[in-house]
Amino acid sequence: MDEDLGALQRKHWQDTYRRHPVMYGSEPSRAARYAAEVFAERSAGTVLELGAGHGRDALWLAGRDLRVHALDFSPTALDRLERDAAERGLADRVTARVHDAREELPLSDASVDGVFAHMLLCMALSTDRIRALAREVRRVLRPGGAFVYTVRHTGDAHHGTGVPHGDGIFEHGGFAVHFFDRALVEELALGWRLEEVHPFEEGDLPRRLWRVTMVRPA
């Protein structure tokens, strides 16, 4: 299920970005603004964004004097990110790379000061894949660094509706979402210092999310 669904989702996102190159607009998400504050408090210099898309958050973080590794599995989205980075004079601060979150992260151990992921962990990933990704984030994050991520949760209106794919994944309008319960958040935080699980809403439904902040112990 995981491989087939992943391939279908990759095609769906590619097609979506071709039709809507800046589908999320140019303004940064609220989650990215918060993450920038967290990174600044820890004097971060280099950060990783998982699921960067067309770059609204990666470019904003780069504009806050951060060096950003931007990963996404859509070449179309990353092409737009690189063009916009060049236009804004940020090309030297953003490195974009095509990457599937089901694979190992293309970074060395303890090489980044912070990691940010806005709704990437709740894409069409099995629970085992999510666990593996969290381990990879810990590997590339320096001790004392923060991991800020957001996920849609089981209190969301779309949870339990649409096309079911098992393992907490439901599909609406071609987009598959893995809805988190609190137990999964707590499990992923084992071995970390869990600083916050903050509920918030975003979008028209509205989507109901958690913003999770975890720190790798020094």
Residue frames as qw, qx, qy, qz and C-alpha x, y, z in Angstrom:
[[0.000, 0.886, 0.464, 0.000, 0.00, 0.00, 0.00],
 [0.335, -0.783, 0.040, 0.523, 2.72, 2.45, 1.03],
 [0.377, -0.211, 0.541, 0.721, 4.74, 2.29, -2.19],
 [0.192, 0.502, 0.707, 0.459, 1.73, 2.41, -4.53],
 [0.119, -0.902, -0.403, 0.095, 0.03, 5.22, -2.64],
 [0.391, -0.650, 0.156, 0.632, 3.30, 7.14, -2.45],
 [0.338, 0.039, 0.605, 0.720, 3.76, 6.96, -6.21],
 [0.052, 0.703, 0.636, 0.313, 0.20, 8.14, -6.81],
 [0.268, -0.881, -0.233, 0.311, 0.62, 11.01, -4.36],
 [0.426, -0.397, 0.324, 0.746, 3.87, 12.08, -5.97],
 [0.213, 0.327, 0.643, 0.659, 2.15, 12.31, -9.36],
 [0.115, -0.822, -0.552, -0.077, -0.81, 14.13, -7.84],
 [0.343, -0.783, -0.052, 0.515, 1.41, 16.77, -6.22],
 [0.379, -0.141, 0.483, 0.777, 3.42, 17.20, -9.41],
 [0.101, 0.543, 0.665, 0.503, 0.25, 17.76, -11.42],
 [0.237, -0.862, -0.421, 0.155, -1.09, 20.14, -8.76],
 [0.373, -0.633, 0.125, 0.666, 2.06, 22.28, -8.75],
 [0.307, 0.128, 0.584, 0.740, 2.01, 22.43, -12.56],
 [0.046, -0.706, -0.603, -0.369, -1.52, 23.81, -12.46],
 [0.329, -0.924, -0.115, -0.158, -0.98, 26.03, -9.41],
 [0.650, 0.397, -0.374, 0.529, 2.73, 26.93, -9.18],
 [0.082, 0.257, -0.511, 0.816, 2.29, 29.04, -6.03],
 [0.476, -0.457, -0.679, -0.322, -0.75, 27.27, -4.60],
 [0.528, -0.571, -0.506, 0.372, -0.02, 28.38, -1.01],
 [0.008, 0.989, 0.092, 0.118, 0.79, 31.98, -1.89],
 [0.532, 0.557, -0.334, 0.544, 3.95, 33.92, -1.11],
 [0.360, -0.698, 0.319, -0.531, 3.40, 34.69, 2.57],
 [0.247, 0.247, -0.899, 0.263, 5.02, 32.35, 5.12],
 [0.612, -0.456, -0.619, -0.185, 2.87, 30.07, 7.23],
 [0.476, -0.774, 0.158, -0.387, 2.26, 30.92, 10.87],
 [0.948, -0.279, 0.060, 0.142, 4.14, 27.76, 11.75],
 [0.714, 0.369, -0.057, 0.592, 7.24, 28.98, 9.88],
 [0.047, -0.789, 0.140, -0.597, 7.13, 32.33, 11.67],
 [0.754, -0.608, 0.156, -0.195, 7.04, 30.49, 14.98],
 [0.947, 0.006, 0.027, 0.321, 9.84, 28.11, 13.93],
 [0.456, 0.640, -0.136, 0.603, 12.05, 31.07, 13.01],
 [0.368, -0.775, 0.226, -0.461, 11.65, 32.41, 16.55],
 [0.926, -0.347, 0.149, 0.001, 12.57, 29.02, 18.02],
 [0.839, 0.290, -0.012, 0.460, 15.63, 28.76, 15.79],
 [0.174, 0.773, -0.171, 0.585, 16.73, 32.31, 16.62],
 [0.628, -0.702, 0.188, -0.279, 16.52, 31.58, 20.36],
 [0.911, -0.243, 0.270, 0.197, 18.99, 28.74, 19.79],
 [0.055, -0.767, 0.441, 0.463, 21.27, 30.81, 17.50],
 [0.794, 0.241, 0.539, 0.143, 20.64, 28.44, 14.59],
 [0.017, -0.591, 0.431, 0.682, 22.57, 29.05, 11.38],
 [0.283, 0.173, -0.792, -0.513, 21.59, 26.14, 9.13],
 [0.591, 0.099, 0.578, -0.554, 18.17, 24.52, 9.03],
 [0.024, 0.049, 0.916, 0.398, 16.37, 21.82, 7.10],
 [0.581, 0.187, 0.201, -0.766, 12.83, 22.11, 5.75],
 [0.235, 0.084, 0.956, 0.152, 11.04, 18.88, 4.89],
 [0.223, 0.643, 0.724, 0.109, 8.30, 19.19, 2.27],
 [0.183, -0.389, -0.009, 0.903, 9.31, 22.70, 1.21],
 [0.431, 0.717, 0.544, -0.069, 6.99, 22.79, -1.81],
 [0.462, 0.736, 0.181, 0.460, 7.30, 25.97, -3.88],
 [0.577, 0.144, -0.284, 0.752, 9.22, 27.61, -1.07],
 [0.212, -0.822, -0.156, -0.505, 7.08, 30.18, 0.74],
 [0.703, -0.711, 0.027, 0.012, 8.52, 29.09, 4.12],
 [0.831, -0.051, 0.099, 0.546, 12.03, 28.19, 2.96],
 [0.365, 0.574, 0.112, 0.725, 12.47, 31.61, 1.35],
 [0.361, -0.847, -0.055, -0.387, 11.14, 33.41, 4.39],
 [0.827, -0.513, 0.056, 0.222, 13.51, 31.50, 6.68],
 [0.710, 0.202, 0.120, 0.664, 16.40, 32.29, 4.33],
 [0.091, 0.756, 0.113, 0.638, 15.45, 35.95, 4.56],
 [0.594, -0.787, 0.046, -0.162, 15.96, 35.68, 8.34],
 [0.070, 0.769, -0.628, 0.093, 19.67, 34.99, 7.77],
 [0.769, -0.203, 0.596, -0.106, 19.33, 31.21, 7.90],
 [0.217, 0.370, -0.792, -0.435, 20.89, 28.79, 5.45],
 [0.757, 0.096, 0.368, -0.530, 18.13, 26.45, 4.35],
 [0.040, -0.111, 0.942, 0.314, 18.24, 22.93, 2.96],
 [0.622, 0.218, 0.155, -0.736, 14.86, 22.63, 1.20],
 [0.103, -0.071, 0.971, 0.204, 13.66, 19.11, 0.37],
 [0.658, 0.300, 0.259, -0.641, 10.55, 18.08, -1.55],
 [0.559, 0.042, 0.795, 0.232, 9.58, 15.25, -3.89],
 [0.499, 0.773, 0.391, -0.036, 8.20, 17.62, -6.55],
 [0.542, -0.014, 0.269, 0.796, 10.79, 18.86, -9.07],
 [0.089, 0.693, 0.433, 0.569, 8.19, 21.31, -10.39],
 [0.419, -0.882, -0.217, -0.006, 7.78, 22.94, -6.98],
 [0.656, -0.510, 0.125, 0.542, 11.52, 23.12, -6.37],
 [0.459, 0.352, 0.357, 0.733, 12.14, 24.70, -9.79],
 [0.113, -0.852, -0.291, -0.420, 9.81, 27.52, -8.73],
 [0.629, -0.737, -0.067, 0.238, 11.56, 27.78, -5.36],
 [0.664, -0.170, 0.224, 0.693, 14.97, 28.17, -7.02],
 [0.262, 0.578, 0.354, 0.688, 13.70, 30.80, -9.47],
 [0.318, -0.885, -0.227, -0.252, 12.15, 32.83, -6.66],
 [0.711, -0.561, 0.013, 0.422, 15.29, 32.49, -4.53],
 [0.556, 0.128, 0.264, 0.778, 17.38, 33.90, -7.37],
 [0.035, 0.731, 0.347, 0.586, 14.94, 36.79, -7.91],
 [0.490, -0.853, -0.132, -0.124, 15.09, 37.69, -4.21],
 [0.227, 0.748, -0.525, 0.335, 18.87, 37.46, -4.00],
 [0.685, -0.467, 0.457, -0.322, 18.68, 34.40, -1.75],
 [0.881, 0.321, -0.330, -0.107, 20.15, 31.77, -4.06],
 [0.397, 0.467, -0.683, 0.397, 23.29, 31.49, -1.94],
 [0.319, -0.289, 0.625, -0.652, 21.20, 30.77, 1.18],
 [0.823, 0.099, 0.306, -0.468, 18.87, 28.08, -0.17],
 [0.045, 0.311, -0.906, -0.283, 19.82, 24.62, -1.39],
 [0.783, 0.133, 0.134, -0.593, 16.91, 22.77, -3.01],
 [0.037, 0.294, -0.942, -0.157, 16.97, 19.03, -3.55],
 [0.763, -0.065, -0.354, -0.537, 14.41, 16.50, -4.79],
 [0.059, 0.226, -0.904, 0.357, 13.87, 13.97, -2.04],
 [0.663, -0.341, -0.532, -0.401, 11.25, 11.40, -1.04],
 [0.403, -0.595, 0.426, -0.550, 10.56, 11.45, 2.70],
 [0.974, -0.147, 0.051, -0.166, 10.45, 7.65, 2.68],
 [0.814, 0.335, -0.262, 0.395, 14.20, 7.60, 2.05],
 [0.632, -0.431, -0.204, 0.611, 17.17, 8.49, 4.24],
 [0.050, 0.978, 0.064, -0.191, 17.86, 12.21, 4.51],
 [0.761, 0.473, -0.026, 0.444, 20.71, 13.35, 2.21],
 [0.084, -0.872, 0.279, -0.393, 22.59, 15.09, 5.01],
 [0.535, 0.232, -0.708, 0.399, 25.39, 14.05, 7.33],
 [0.557, -0.522, -0.598, 0.245, 25.05, 13.40, 11.05],
 [0.360, -0.721, -0.274, 0.524, 24.50, 16.45, 13.30],
 [0.425, 0.152, 0.343, 0.823, 24.79, 18.82, 10.34],
 [0.106, -0.604, -0.338, -0.714, 21.83, 21.20, 10.92],
 [0.039, 0.092, -0.538, 0.837, 20.79, 23.41, 13.82],
 [0.478, 0.235, 0.449, -0.717, 17.04, 23.11, 13.28],
 [0.039, 0.158, 0.890, 0.425, 14.42, 21.15, 11.32],
 [0.412, 0.283, 0.248, -0.829, 11.01, 22.40, 10.19],
 [0.018, -0.146, -0.905, -0.398, 8.18, 20.42, 8.57],
 [0.430, 0.179, 0.232, -0.854, 4.75, 21.97, 7.96],
 [0.821, 0.207, 0.222, -0.482, 2.34, 19.05, 7.40],
 [0.444, 0.492, -0.722, -0.200, 4.98, 16.82, 5.80],
 [0.098, -0.187, 0.939, -0.271, 4.78, 14.14, 8.49],
 [0.521, 0.300, 0.638, -0.481, 1.03, 13.78, 7.96],
 [0.482, 0.430, -0.478, -0.595, 1.27, 13.10, 4.24],
 [0.937, 0.078, -0.174, -0.293, 0.78, 9.58, 2.78],
 [0.252, 0.496, -0.783, 0.278, 3.34, 7.98, 5.07],
 [0.772, -0.320, -0.545, -0.065, 2.77, 4.79, 7.05],
 [0.582, -0.801, 0.092, -0.103, 3.38, 4.88, 10.79],
 [0.867, -0.201, 0.181, 0.419, 6.60, 2.92, 10.28],
 [0.519, 0.535, 0.146, 0.650, 7.78, 5.47, 7.71],
 [0.202, -0.892, -0.013, -0.403, 7.00, 8.32, 10.09],
 [0.777, -0.600, 0.134, 0.138, 9.00, 6.63, 12.84],
 [0.797, 0.095, 0.198, 0.563, 11.92, 6.15, 10.46],
 [0.270, 0.746, 0.119, 0.597, 11.76, 9.80, 9.35],
 [0.453, -0.869, 0.048, -0.194, 11.80, 10.98, 12.97],
 [0.841, -0.360, 0.192, 0.355, 14.93, 8.90, 13.56],
 [0.622, 0.406, 0.206, 0.637, 16.52, 10.49, 10.49],
 [0.057, -0.896, -0.064, -0.436, 15.67, 13.97, 11.75],
 [0.676, -0.722, 0.134, 0.059, 17.33, 13.15, 15.06],
 [0.846, -0.011, 0.206, 0.492, 20.41, 11.88, 13.21],
 [0.466, 0.525, 0.174, 0.690, 20.97, 15.07, 11.17],
 [0.244, -0.893, -0.103, -0.364, 20.04, 17.49, 13.97],
 [0.352, 0.415, -0.568, 0.617, 22.77, 18.77, 16.24],
 [0.438, -0.444, -0.688, 0.372, 22.36, 18.21, 20.00],
 [0.097, -0.460, -0.303, 0.829, 20.38, 21.12, 21.42],
 [0.123, 0.021, -0.480, -0.868, 18.68, 21.74, 18.09],
 [0.483, 0.268, 0.508, -0.660, 14.90, 22.03, 17.70],
 [0.027, 0.183, 0.862, 0.472, 12.51, 20.10, 15.49],
 [0.369, 0.324, 0.317, -0.812, 9.28, 21.99, 14.79],
 [0.055, -0.108, -0.852, -0.509, 6.58, 20.13, 12.88],
 [0.522, 0.124, 0.243, -0.808, 2.85, 20.40, 12.28],
 [0.055, -0.085, -0.964, -0.245, 0.34, 17.64, 11.60],
 [0.598, -0.245, -0.218, -0.731, -3.37, 17.30, 11.12],
 [0.104, -0.168, 0.888, -0.415, -4.84, 15.26, 13.95],
 [0.096, -0.298, -0.943, -0.110, -7.75, 12.98, 14.71],
 [0.085, 0.597, 0.523, -0.602, -9.92, 15.92, 15.79],
 [0.072, 0.266, -0.418, -0.865, -9.91, 17.23, 12.20],
 [0.665, 0.316, 0.228, -0.637, -13.24, 17.19, 10.35],
 [0.657, 0.458, -0.497, -0.335, -11.78, 15.03, 7.54],
 [0.069, -0.343, 0.919, -0.184, -10.54, 12.31, 9.86],
 [0.398, 0.158, 0.867, -0.255, -12.44, 9.07, 9.29],
 [0.586, 0.655, 0.294, -0.375, -14.05, 10.31, 6.06],
 [0.353, 0.716, -0.474, -0.371, -13.17, 10.11, 2.37],
 [0.867, 0.273, -0.412, -0.058, -11.23, 7.20, 0.87],
 [0.669, -0.646, 0.364, -0.053, -9.61, 5.06, 3.61],
 [0.625, 0.564, -0.537, 0.056, -6.13, 3.66, 2.99],
 [0.873, -0.301, -0.335, 0.185, -5.57, 2.10, 6.41],
 [0.640, -0.116, -0.258, 0.715, -3.10, 3.07, 9.15],
 [0.151, -0.699, -0.315, 0.624, -4.93, 6.33, 9.85],
 [0.124, -0.210, 0.434, 0.867, -4.68, 7.59, 6.25],
 [0.394, 0.656, 0.617, -0.184, -7.72, 9.06, 4.48],
 [0.317, 0.044, 0.454, 0.831, -7.88, 10.69, 1.06],
 [0.227, 0.785, 0.444, -0.367, -9.88, 13.79, 0.08],
 [0.383, 0.894, -0.033, -0.231, -9.77, 15.43, -3.33],
 [0.793, 0.508, -0.255, 0.220, -6.75, 13.36, -4.31],
 [0.091, 0.655, -0.555, 0.505, -4.72, 14.37, -1.24],
 [0.800, -0.277, -0.529, 0.060, -3.96, 11.61, 1.27],
 [0.159, -0.698, 0.380, -0.585, -3.45, 12.56, 4.93],
 [0.609, -0.137, -0.726, 0.288, -2.19, 10.53, 7.87],
 [0.388, -0.748, -0.043, -0.536, -4.12, 11.88, 10.86],
 [0.341, 0.279, -0.720, 0.536, -2.06, 11.82, 14.06],
 [0.637, -0.675, -0.339, -0.155, -3.36, 10.85, 17.46],
 [0.271, -0.875, 0.330, -0.230, -1.67, 12.05, 20.65],
 [0.889, -0.310, 0.320, 0.105, -0.12, 8.63, 21.26],
 [0.791, 0.427, 0.120, 0.421, 1.90, 8.91, 18.04],
 [0.101, 0.886, -0.175, 0.417, 3.13, 12.39, 18.98],
 [0.613, -0.688, 0.356, -0.155, 4.24, 11.07, 22.38],
 [0.943, -0.008, 0.252, 0.216, 5.94, 8.06, 20.80],
 [0.615, 0.645, 0.001, 0.454, 7.92, 10.22, 18.36],
 [0.123, -0.882, 0.232, -0.392, 9.05, 12.37, 21.30],
 [0.901, -0.412, 0.059, 0.120, 10.72, 9.49, 23.16],
 [0.764, -0.057, 0.102, 0.634, 14.37, 10.38, 23.69],
 [0.207, 0.544, 0.140, 0.801, 13.66, 14.05, 22.92],
 [0.056, -0.323, -0.511, 0.794, 12.64, 16.94, 25.17],
 [0.038, 0.613, 0.676, 0.408, 9.04, 17.64, 24.19],
 [0.145, -0.091, -0.238, 0.956, 8.52, 21.36, 24.72],
 [0.398, 0.299, 0.186, -0.847, 5.08, 21.98, 23.25],
 [0.143, 0.334, 0.864, 0.348, 2.07, 20.47, 21.53],
 [0.145, 0.356, 0.179, -0.906, 0.08, 23.51, 20.45],
 [0.378, 0.519, 0.761, 0.098, -3.35, 23.14, 18.77],
 [0.105, 0.474, -0.094, -0.869, -4.26, 25.57, 16.00],
 [0.613, 0.556, 0.556, -0.081, -6.44, 25.86, 12.90],
 [0.113, -0.442, 0.463, 0.760, -5.55, 26.75, 9.33],
 [0.005, -0.069, -0.792, -0.607, -7.36, 27.05, 6.01],
 [0.424, -0.151, -0.258, -0.855, -11.00, 27.07, 4.99],
 [0.525, -0.237, -0.808, -0.123, -12.33, 23.84, 6.53],
 [0.121, 0.841, -0.524, 0.059, -10.63, 24.74, 8.86],
 [0.778, 0.158, -0.576, 0.193, -7.91, 22.13, 9.15],
 [0.621, -0.744, 0.155, -0.190, -7.14, 21.26, 12.75],
 [0.707, 0.439, -0.445, 0.331, -3.47, 20.78, 13.52],
 [0.694, -0.674, 0.000, 0.252, -0.90, 20.37, 16.25],
 [0.379, 0.798, -0.370, 0.289, 2.34, 22.32, 16.22],
 [0.906, -0.384, -0.065, 0.167, 4.93, 20.19, 17.96],
 [0.188, 0.845, -0.438, 0.243, 8.27, 21.47, 19.24],
 [0.945, -0.292, -0.004, 0.148, 10.93, 18.95, 20.29],
 [0.058, 0.875, -0.478, 0.052, 14.57, 19.49, 21.22],
 [0.877, 0.154, -0.412, 0.192, 17.33, 16.94, 20.81],
 [0.636, -0.763, 0.038, 0.111, 19.01, 16.74, 24.23],
 [0.234, 0.832, -0.491, 0.108, 22.59, 17.96, 24.40]]
